[in-house]
Amino acid sequence: MELELAGLGVSVADKRLVRDVDVHVGEGSLVGLVGPNGSGKSTTLRCVYRSLSPDRGEVRLGGENVTAMSLRESARRIAALTQESQSEFDFTVGEVVDMGNTPHRVSERSDRARGRGAALRAVGCAHLEHRSVLSLSGGEKQRVLIARALVQRPELLVLDEPTNHLDVRHQLEMLSLVRRLRLTTLTALHDLNLAAAWCDHVYVLCQGRVVAGGPPTEVLTPEIIGEVFGVRVHVVDHPETRAPQLLFSPVESGTDPSKGHQRP
Ligand SMILES: Nc1ncnc2c1ncn2[C@@H]1O[C@H](COP(=O)(O)OP(=O)(O)OP(=O)(O)O)[C@@H](O)[C@H]1O
């Protein structure tokens, strides 16, 4: 199901957090939002999974305005994995995964068990079903949350920093898993090299606006990334995958970030 953000704008107490954001996520594609801290990535995602209402523009899923849907319908169709998704309660992994059924009213125990088992196997966590989520490592928790999203059978997956707190192996596994699902996915990512390696398209946000969008090779350039992040960047091809890889030159603290890419 394709996702379209058209002219999205969000203000809080007269402050414009994001403005004129246009983003397209084609059916089954993985699209990344990148940008400096505070550039509006999470705010944009919140509008998609409806924890925030945009005051301008629209979020359309398969051509339908998401804000016109009932909350139950959007909760069924959109799964979100956010920093707030982490449970502070002593649920078992199985119970957390079952929560993905909530918007579907799946009441048969055997149906729940089948869905739970399939989802846990898909993320390689079947052995964790009876463990407390509080005892899991960061990587295991993230995978369990993906299993919960799978049980939900969503049309759209929204991920806010899914690789946060994961070691390099688990970061790669997480994005490989997301890629394999072939679900329409919009994700915020801090790591530009992960975005380069895994995303079909990348949008760069800066001060609440989209300043570039397109395939990683066109967007993750020294000029664009240097300008937006205030760093000097070299781009090389990954020797195996040919994806662009960004190498950053050291910065001195206290220098003007907006001049970073221009230094010799
Ligand atoms: N409820 C709010 N009230 C006021 N300002 C807010 C609110 N929510 C977010 N902001 C501000 O909006 C801007 C964008 O925040 P957002 O969390 O979307 O950025 P981000 O790109 O996800 O940042 P990060 O990379 O640090 O997670 C920030 O300046 C933030 O302080």
The ligand as a MOL file (V3000), in Angstrom:
LIG
                    3D

  0  0  0     0  0            999 V3000
M  V30 BEGIN CTAB
M  V30 COUNTS 31 33 0 0 0
M  V30 BEGIN ATOM
M  V30 1 N 5.5320 18.9200 21.7370 0
M  V30 2 C 6.5020 19.7510 21.3310 0
M  V30 3 N 6.5090 21.0440 21.7410 0
M  V30 4 C 7.4600 21.8990 21.3240 0
M  V30 5 N 8.4710 21.5530 20.5140 0
M  V30 6 C 8.5200 20.2800 20.0850 0
M  V30 7 C 7.5410 19.3170 20.4570 0
M  V30 8 N 7.8460 18.1400 19.8750 0
M  V30 9 C 8.9800 18.3590 19.1730 0
M  V30 10 N 9.3810 19.6370 19.3020 0
M  V30 11 C 10.5480 20.2640 18.6690 0
M  V30 12 O 10.4470 20.0450 17.2730 0
M  V30 13 C 11.7250 19.8700 16.6980 0
M  V30 14 C 11.7510 18.5730 15.9130 0
M  V30 15 O 11.7270 17.4890 16.8300 0
M  V30 16 P 11.7760 15.9760 16.3430 0
M  V30 17 O 11.7250 15.1260 17.5650 0
M  V30 18 O 10.7510 15.7600 15.3090 0
M  V30 19 O 13.2150 15.9390 15.6690 0
M  V30 20 P 14.0650 14.6690 15.2050 0
M  V30 21 O 14.5570 14.9890 13.8360 0
M  V30 22 O 13.2940 13.4170 15.3710 0
M  V30 23 O 15.2640 14.7550 16.2430 0
M  V30 24 P 16.2420 13.6190 16.8590 0
M  V30 25 O 17.1540 13.2170 15.7430 0
M  V30 26 O 16.9750 14.3760 17.9180 0
M  V30 27 O 15.4000 12.5080 17.3900 0
M  V30 28 C 12.7220 19.9180 17.8510 0
M  V30 29 O 13.2460 21.2230 17.9260 0
M  V30 30 C 11.8570 19.6220 19.0710 0
M  V30 31 O 12.3720 20.2430 20.2400 0
M  V30 END ATOM
M  V30 BEGIN BOND
M  V30 1 1 1 2
M  V30 2 1 2 3
M  V30 3 2 2 7
M  V30 4 2 3 4
M  V30 5 1 4 5
M  V30 6 2 5 6
M  V30 7 1 6 7
M  V30 8 1 6 10
M  V30 9 1 7 8
M  V30 10 2 8 9
M  V30 11 1 9 10
M  V30 12 1 10 11
M  V30 13 1 11 12
M  V30 14 1 11 30
M  V30 15 1 12 13
M  V30 16 1 13 14
M  V30 17 1 13 28
M  V30 18 1 14 15
M  V30 19 1 15 16
M  V30 20 2 16 17
M  V30 21 1 16 18
M  V30 22 1 16 19
M  V30 23 1 19 20
M  V30 24 2 20 21
M  V30 25 1 20 22
M  V30 26 1 20 23
M  V30 27 1 23 24
M  V30 28 2 24 25
M  V30 29 1 24 26
M  V30 30 1 24 27
M  V30 31 1 28 29
M  V30 32 1 28 30
M  V30 33 1 30 31
M  V30 END BOND
M  V30 END CTAB
M  END
